[in-house]
Amino acid sequence: MLGISYEGATAVITTVGAGLRSFEVDNVPYVETFGADEKPPMSAGAVLVPWPNRTAGATWTLDGVRQELEITEPARGNAIHGLVRRRPWSVLEHTGSLVSLRAMIEPQPGWPAALDVTVSYALDDNGLTVTHGVTNVGDVRTPFGVGTHPYPRAGNATTDSCTLTLAATTVLPLDTDRMVPSGPATPVEGTQFDFREGRPLEGVKLDTPFGGCEPSADGLIHHTLMAEDGGVEVWADPAFRWVQVYTPDSYPNRGRAVAVEPMTCPPDALNSGVDLIWISPGESWGARWGIRPLS
């Protein structure tokens, strides 16, 4: 575990998976956490590269060649959450308020490209900023996606006392047995999935991909979780135009929780091609997201 701090803010990052274990300001939690000797429950804080969410049937095609990934969600037959969330990452830099980590994705069954993947966590006056980088260090042009899996919380407020607001304008329908897309994204307007003006979370059950996330005037995408006495914001660069929202009832030592997961592409993008990022040998890509308390 790697700790960073800035004035009253602290965060802890795992070396396995480079995930976010905790983020607090003045001892108030702004993400759901887990024990130092525990595996991240429900993928809490995970970095999801080179694809977020699921690849249906653990197969996809690159340049006409069928790729067969390891089935990591056996109950549904899918490959889930990329290739790096259970791997040790090396530490590139660790200062008082910043930690940067790196993982190499080597060519392997189901993934023929070599990628150098980095993530940095930094604390400052604006809260926590997370910066992702991907460089193609192989000889194959490849698509990829990036996602992350934070469970934001509005301080000590209960999840069901909060209001969730999303910048999303579309929702992606799912085959609920396999949890992969069953059709194209549709507008949220006039549906139960319209969170643009905010909706109370009490009674709401979601494991749902939303798209069409629109930046505000500052050029960033903003999702918020608000309680009576404050809240928390998950912001992101425009590259993260998708967001998965998950509302489990059984997060350890918490019960009801909510994951707000910025993603560059939707579930099963390796097959649909929707919003995949393509990167040629020698090219690099980067984007940011972050978490900040709201008063």
Backbone hydrogen bonds in HBPLUS format (Angstrom, degrees):
<---DONOR---> <-ACCEPTOR-->    atom                        ^
c    i                          cat <-CA-CA->   ^        H-A-AA   ^      H-
h    n   atom  resd res      DA  || num        DHA   H-A  angle D-A-AA Bond
n    s   type  num  typ     dist DA aas  dist angle  dist       angle   num
A0002-LEU N   A0013-ILE O   2.78 MM  11  5.07 157.2  1.83 152.0 159.4     1
A0013-ILE N   A0002-LEU O   2.82 MM  11  5.07 162.1  1.85 142.8 148.2     2
A0004-ILE N   A0011-ALA O   2.91 MM   7  5.40 156.7  1.96 156.9 160.6     3
A0011-ALA N   A0004-ILE O   3.01 MM   7  5.40 153.2  2.08 147.0 147.8     4
A0005-SER N   A0096-GLY O   2.75 MM  91  5.91 163.9  1.77 152.0 157.2     5
A0006-TYR N   A0009-ALA O   2.86 MM   3  5.14 152.5  1.94 144.0 147.2     6
A0009-ALA N   A0006-TYR O   2.83 MM   3  5.14 167.0  1.85 137.8 136.1     7
A0026-ASP N   A0008-GLY O   2.81 MM  18  4.95 171.5  1.82 134.3 136.6     8
A0010-THR N   A0024-GLU O   2.86 MM  14  5.35 158.2  1.91 150.8 155.2     9
A0024-GLU N   A0010-THR O   2.90 MM  14  5.35 162.2  1.93 152.0 157.7    10
A0012-VAL N   A0022-SER O   3.06 MM  10  5.16 151.5  2.14 130.9 134.5    11
A0021-ARG N   A0012-VAL O   2.80 MM   9  5.35 152.3  1.88 152.1 158.5    12
A0022-SER N   A0012-VAL O   3.35 MM  10  5.16 150.8  2.44 135.1 134.9    13
A0014-THR N   A0019-GLY O   2.87 MM   5  5.22 160.5  1.91 147.7 154.4    14
A0089-TRP N   A0015-THR O   2.81 MM  74  5.50 152.6  1.89 152.7 161.0    15
A0017-GLY N   A0087-ARG O   2.74 MM  70  5.34 150.8  1.82 160.9 151.5    16
A0020-LEU N   A0045-GLY O   2.99 MM  25  4.36 148.5  2.09 115.9 119.2    17
A0030-TYR N   A0023-PHE O   2.85 MM   7  5.70 161.0  1.89 173.7 167.5    18
A0025-VAL N   A0028-VAL O   2.99 MM   3  5.26 153.0  2.06 143.6 147.6    19
A0028-VAL N   A0025-VAL O   3.01 MM   3  5.26 157.5  2.07 108.9 116.2    20
A0153-ARG N   A0030-TYR O   3.11 MM 123  4.85 156.6  2.16 106.1 107.1    21
A0032-GLU N   A0151-TYR O   2.76 MM 119  5.39 151.9  1.84 152.2 161.5    22
A0038-GLU N   A0035-GLY O   3.07 MM   3  5.02 165.3  2.10 109.5 111.4    23
A0044-ALA N   A0041-PRO O   2.92 MM   3  5.62 152.2  2.00 122.8 130.2    24
A0046-ALA N   A0043-SER O   3.13 MM   3  5.52 166.9  2.15 137.5 136.2    25
A0045-GLY N   A0149-HIS O   2.78 MM 104  4.81 146.6  1.89 130.4 126.5    26
A0149-HIS N   A0046-ALA O   3.02 MM 103  5.11 134.2  2.23 146.8 152.7    27
A0048-LEU N   A0147-GLY O   2.83 MM  99  4.70 167.6  1.84 138.9 135.9    28
A0147-GLY N   A0048-LEU O   2.84 MM  99  4.70 141.6  1.99 134.4 143.9    29
A0083-LEU N   A0049-VAL O   2.83 MM  34  6.17 163.2  1.86 137.2 137.8    30
A0145-GLY N   A0050-PRO O   2.71 MM  95  5.21 154.4  1.77 124.0 131.9    31
A0081-HIS N   A0053-ASN O   2.61 MM  28  4.77 163.8  1.63 149.7 155.7    32
A0268-ASP N   A0054-ARG O   2.64 MM 214  5.44 141.8  1.78 165.4 171.8    33
A0055-THR N   A0079-ALA O   2.75 MM  24  5.16 146.7  1.86 151.2 161.8    34
A0058-ALA N   A0055-THR O   3.00 MM   3  5.30 158.7  2.05 131.1 131.2    35
A0079-ALA N   A0055-THR O   3.19 MM  24  5.16 163.9  2.22 141.2 145.8    36
A0059-THR N   A0056-ALA O   3.41 MM   3  6.57 171.7  2.41 131.0 129.5    37
A0069-LEU N   A0058-ALA O   2.74 MM  11  5.01 150.7  1.82 154.5 161.1    38
A0060-TRP N   A0067-GLN O   3.06 MM   7  5.21 148.8  2.16 138.7 146.9    39
A0067-GLN N   A0060-TRP O   2.59 MM   7  5.21 171.3  1.60 172.4 169.0    40
A0062-LEU N   A0065-VAL O   2.95 MM   3  5.26 159.7  1.99 147.5 146.7    41
A0065-VAL N   A0062-LEU O   2.91 MM   3  5.26 164.6  1.93 116.8 121.6    42
A0072-THR N   A0078-ASN O   3.03 MM   6  6.33 122.9  2.37 130.9 146.4    43
A0073-GLU N   A0078-ASN O   2.95 MM   5  5.11 138.9  2.12 161.1 150.4    44
A0076-ARG N   A0073-GLU O   3.03 MM   3  5.80 145.9  2.15 122.8 131.0    45
A0077-GLY N   A0073-GLU O   2.83 MM   4  5.73 124.6  2.13 145.9 159.3    46
A0078-ASN N   A0073-GLU O   3.33 MM   5  5.11 145.1  2.46 132.4 129.5    47
A0087-ARG N   A0084-VAL O   3.33 MM   3  5.24 170.4  2.34 107.6 109.0    48
A0090-SER N   A0102-ARG O   2.91 MM  12  5.24 154.5  1.97 159.0 156.4    49
A0102-ARG N   A0090-SER O   2.84 MM  12  5.24 148.0  1.94 147.9 156.9    50
A0092-LEU N   A0100-SER O   2.80 MM   8  5.31 155.2  1.86 137.2 144.0    51
A0093-GLU N   A0100-SER O   3.35 MM   7  5.08 159.5  2.40 130.8 130.6    52
A0100-SER N   A0093-GLU O   2.84 MM   7  5.08 159.4  1.88 146.9 149.3    53
A0095-THR N   A0098-LEU O   2.81 MM   3  5.18 157.3  1.86 152.4 160.0    54
A0123-LEU N   A0097-SER O   2.97 MM  26  5.35 156.6  2.02 153.6 160.7    55
A0099-VAL N   A0121-TYR O   2.98 MM  22  5.41 152.4  2.06 150.1 158.6    56
A0121-TYR N   A0099-VAL O   2.83 MM  22  5.41 161.0  1.86 159.2 164.7    57
A0101-LEU N   A0119-VAL O   2.85 MM  18  5.48 162.2  1.88 157.6 162.7    58
A0119-VAL N   A0101-LEU O   3.04 MM  18  5.48 150.4  2.13 143.4 147.7    59
A0103-ALA N   A0117-VAL O   2.83 MM  14  5.22 156.4  1.88 152.9 158.7    60
A0117-VAL N   A0103-ALA O   2.84 MM  14  5.22 168.8  1.86 173.0 171.1    61
A0105-ILE N   A0115-LEU O   2.79 MM  10  5.02 177.0  1.79 161.6 162.6    62
A0115-LEU N   A0105-ILE O   2.94 MM  10  5.02 151.7  2.02 138.4 147.0    63
A0108-GLN N   A0111-TRP O   2.77 MM   3  5.22 164.1  1.79 144.8 150.4    64
A0111-TRP N   A0108-GLN O   2.81 MM   3  5.22 163.7  1.84 136.2 140.4    65
A0137-VAL N   A0114-ALA O   2.99 MM  23  5.49 142.6  2.13 135.3 144.7    66
A0116-ASP N   A0135-THR O   2.82 MM  19  5.05 165.8  1.84 152.5 157.1    67
A0135-THR N   A0116-ASP O   2.91 MM  19  5.05 150.5  1.99 140.3 149.7    68
A0118-THR N   A0133-GLY O   2.89 MM  15  4.93 165.5  1.91 140.4 142.9    69
A0133-GLY N   A0118-THR O   2.96 MM  15  4.93 158.5  2.01 138.5 135.7    70
A0120-SER N   A0131-THR O   2.90 MM  11  5.08 148.3  2.00 139.0 149.3    71
A0131-THR N   A0120-SER O   2.88 MM  11  5.08 156.4  1.93 142.4 150.3    72
A0122-ALA N   A0129-THR O   2.92 MM   7  5.25 155.0  1.98 150.2 158.1    73
A0129-THR N   A0122-ALA O   2.85 MM   7  5.25 165.6  1.87 156.2 161.2    74
A0124-ASP N   A0127-GLY O   3.03 MM   3  5.48 153.0  2.10 149.3 157.8    75
A0127-GLY N   A0124-ASP O   3.07 MM   3  5.48 168.4  2.08 120.7 121.8    76
A0128-LEU N   A0291-ILE O   2.90 MM 163  5.23 169.4  1.92 166.9 165.5    77
A0291-ILE N   A0128-LEU O   2.91 MM 163  5.23 147.7  2.01 141.8 152.3    78
A0130-VAL N   A0289-TRP O   2.73 MM 159  5.37 177.1  1.73 167.1 166.4    79
A0289-TRP N   A0130-VAL O   2.93 MM 159  5.37 149.3  2.03 149.2 158.9    80
A0132-HIS N   A0287-ALA O   2.86 MM 155  5.52 169.8  1.87 174.7 171.3    81
A0287-ALA N   A0132-HIS O   3.13 MM 155  5.52 147.2  2.24 140.1 148.4    82
A0134-VAL N   A0285-TRP O   2.93 MM 151  5.24 157.1  1.99 146.2 149.6    83
A0285-TRP N   A0134-VAL O   2.80 MM 151  5.24 143.3  1.93 149.3 161.1    84
A0136-ASN N   A0283-GLU O   2.96 MM 147  5.70 161.3  2.00 167.1 172.9    85
A0282-GLY N   A0136-ASN O   2.80 MM 146  5.39 165.2  1.83 149.9 152.0    86
A0142-THR N   A0279-ILE O   3.09 MM 137  5.59 164.8  2.11 148.0 147.9    87
A0279-ILE N   A0142-THR O   2.89 MM 137  5.59 159.9  1.93 153.8 159.0    88
A0144-PHE N   A0277-ILE O   2.78 MM 133  5.37 130.2  2.03 141.1 156.9    89
A0277-ILE N   A0144-PHE O   3.03 MM 133  5.37 171.6  2.04 162.7 162.2    90
A0264-THR N   A0146-VAL O   2.92 MM 118  5.58 151.7  2.00 159.3 168.3    91
A0148-THR N   A0262-PRO O   3.21 MM 114  5.96 135.7  2.42 157.7 169.3    92
A0260-VAL N   A0150-PRO O   3.17 MM 110  6.16 144.9  2.30 151.0 160.9    93
A0157-ALA N   A0154-ALA O   3.21 MM   3  5.72 162.1  2.25 134.8 135.0    94
A0161-SER N   A0158-THR O   3.16 MM   3  5.42 152.8  2.23 105.5 113.7    95
A0162-CYS N   A0159-THR O   3.06 MM   3  5.50 163.3  2.09 118.4 121.7    96
A0201-LEU N   A0162-CYS O   2.96 MM  39  5.99 160.8  2.00 166.2 162.1    97
A0163-THR N   A0226-MET O   2.77 MM  63  5.16 150.7  1.86 143.5 153.2    98
A0226-MET N   A0163-THR O   2.93 MM  63  5.16 164.3  1.95 146.0 149.1    99
A0164-LEU N   A0199-ARG O   2.88 MM  35  5.44 156.9  1.94 154.3 146.6   100
A0199-ARG N   A0164-LEU O   2.92 MM  35  5.44 149.1  2.02 137.1 144.7   101
A0165-THR N   A0224-THR O   2.88 MM  59  5.14 164.4  1.90 152.1 153.8   102
A0224-THR N   A0165-THR O   2.90 MM  59  5.14 154.3  1.97 141.0 149.6   103
A0166-LEU N   A0195-PHE O   2.97 MM  29  5.24 156.5  2.03 117.1 124.7   104
A0214-GLU N   A0167-ALA O   3.16 MM  47  5.70 157.3  2.21 140.2 137.5   105
A0169-THR N   A0211-GLY O   3.01 MM  42  6.25 138.2  2.19 147.0 159.3   106
A0188-VAL N   A0169-THR O   2.97 MM  19  5.59 157.2  2.02 131.3 130.8   107
A0170-THR N   A0211-GLY O   3.10 MM  41  4.89 156.5  2.15 131.1 125.7   108
A0211-GLY N   A0170-THR O   2.90 MM  41  4.89 159.6  1.94 118.0 124.8   109
A0171-VAL N   A0186-THR O   2.81 MM  15  5.50 151.2  1.90 154.5 163.1   110
A0186-THR N   A0171-VAL O   2.92 MM  15  5.50 160.8  1.96 151.4 153.1   111
A0172-LEU N   A0209-PRO O   2.92 MM  37  5.58 167.5  1.94 166.3 163.5   112
A0182-SER N   A0173-PRO O   2.97 MM   9  5.67 158.1  2.02 124.4 128.5   113
A0175-ASP N   A0180-VAL O   2.80 MM   5  5.56 169.6  1.81 164.6 164.3   114
A0178-ARG N   A0175-ASP O   3.12 MM   3  5.63 124.6  2.44 111.2 123.4   115
A0179-MET N   A0175-ASP O   2.55 MM   4  5.26 139.9  1.71 161.0 174.7   116
A0191-THR N   A0188-VAL O   2.93 MM   3  5.45 146.1  2.04 152.4 147.8   117
A0194-ASP N   A0191-THR O   3.35 MM   3  5.80 156.0  2.41 117.6 116.5   118
A0198-GLY N   A0195-PHE O   3.13 MM   3  4.88 152.8  2.20  97.2 105.5   119
A0204-VAL N   A0201-LEU O   2.92 MM   3  5.20 166.6  1.93 132.6 135.0   120
A0247-THR N   A0206-LEU O   2.85 MM  41  5.37 148.2  1.95 159.1 153.1   121
A0208-THR N   A0245-VAL O   2.94 MM  37  5.42 152.2  2.02 153.5 153.7   122
A0245-VAL N   A0208-THR O   2.93 MM  37  5.42 163.8  1.96 149.9 153.0   123
A0210-PHE N   A0243-VAL O   2.81 MM  33  5.27 166.2  1.83 147.2 152.1   124
A0243-VAL N   A0210-PHE O   2.92 MM  33  5.27 158.0  1.97 146.9 150.2   125
A0213-CYS N   A0241-ARG O   3.08 MM  28  4.67 167.8  2.10 137.9 135.6   126
A0216-SER N   A0220-LEU O   2.76 MM   4  5.65 162.3  1.79 150.9 147.5   127
A0219-GLY N   A0216-SER O   2.92 MM   3  5.47 161.9  1.95 121.4 124.6   128
A0221-ILE N   A0236-ALA O   2.80 MM  15  5.06 173.9  1.81 160.4 160.4   129
A0236-ALA N   A0221-ILE O   2.91 MM  15  5.06 140.4  2.07 138.6 145.0   130
A0223-HIS N   A0234-VAL O   2.90 MM  11  5.17 152.3  1.98 143.1 152.1   131
A0234-VAL N   A0223-HIS O   2.79 MM  11  5.17 163.7  1.82 152.9 158.7   132
A0225-LEU N   A0232-VAL O   2.88 MM   7  5.38 158.0  1.93 162.9 168.3   133
A0232-VAL N   A0225-LEU O   2.89 MM   7  5.38 152.0  1.97 146.8 156.1   134
A0227-ALA N   A0230-GLY O   2.73 MM   3  5.35 164.6  1.76 153.2 158.8   135
A0231-GLY N   A0294-LEU O   2.83 MM  63  4.79 163.4  1.85 134.8 134.6   136
A0294-LEU N   A0231-GLY O   2.82 MM  63  4.79 163.7  1.84 126.8 123.2   137
A0233-GLU N   A0292-ARG O   2.86 MM  59  5.32 157.6  1.91 153.2 160.8   138
A0292-ARG N   A0233-GLU O   3.05 MM  59  5.32 152.9  2.12 141.4 149.4   139
A0235-TRP N   A0290-GLY O   2.96 MM  55  5.32 151.2  2.04 138.4 147.1   140
A0290-GLY N   A0235-TRP O   2.90 MM  55  5.32 153.7  1.97 142.7 141.1   141
A0237-ASP N   A0288-ARG O   2.91 MM  51  5.61 163.1  1.94 161.3 155.5   142
A0240-PHE N   A0237-ASP O   2.99 MM   3  5.91 163.4  2.02 129.6 133.0   143
A0242-TRP N   A0263-MET O   3.06 MM  21  4.94 151.3  2.14 168.1 159.5   144
A0263-MET N   A0242-TRP O   2.84 MM  21  4.94 159.6  1.88 139.7 135.3   145
A0244-GLN N   A0261-GLU O   3.01 MM  17  4.95 155.8  2.07 132.7 134.8   146
A0261-GLU N   A0244-GLN O   2.86 MM  17  4.95 172.8  1.86 154.4 156.4   147
A0246-TYR N   A0259-ALA O   3.05 MM  13  4.97 153.5  2.13 132.3 139.9   148
A0259-ALA N   A0246-TYR O   2.72 MM  13  4.97 162.2  1.75 150.2 156.6   149
A0257-ALA N   A0248-PRO O   3.12 MM   9  5.72 151.2  2.20 157.5 159.7   150
A0251-TYR N   A0255-GLY O   2.86 MM   4  4.77 154.5  1.93 138.2 132.3   151
A0254-ARG N   A0251-TYR O   2.99 MM   3  5.36 150.5  2.08 143.5 139.6   152
A0255-GLY N   A0251-TYR O   2.77 MM   4  4.77 167.9  1.78 151.3 148.0   153
A0271-ASN N   A0268-ASP O   3.12 MM   3  5.62 149.1  2.22 109.3 117.7   154
A0272-SER N   A0268-ASP O   3.02 MM   4  6.31 165.3  2.04 151.5 156.3   155
A0273-GLY N   A0269-ALA O   2.69 MM   4  5.00 153.7  1.76 134.9 141.8   156
A0283-GLU N   A0280-SER O   2.95 MM   3  5.48 164.1  1.97 141.9 144.5   157
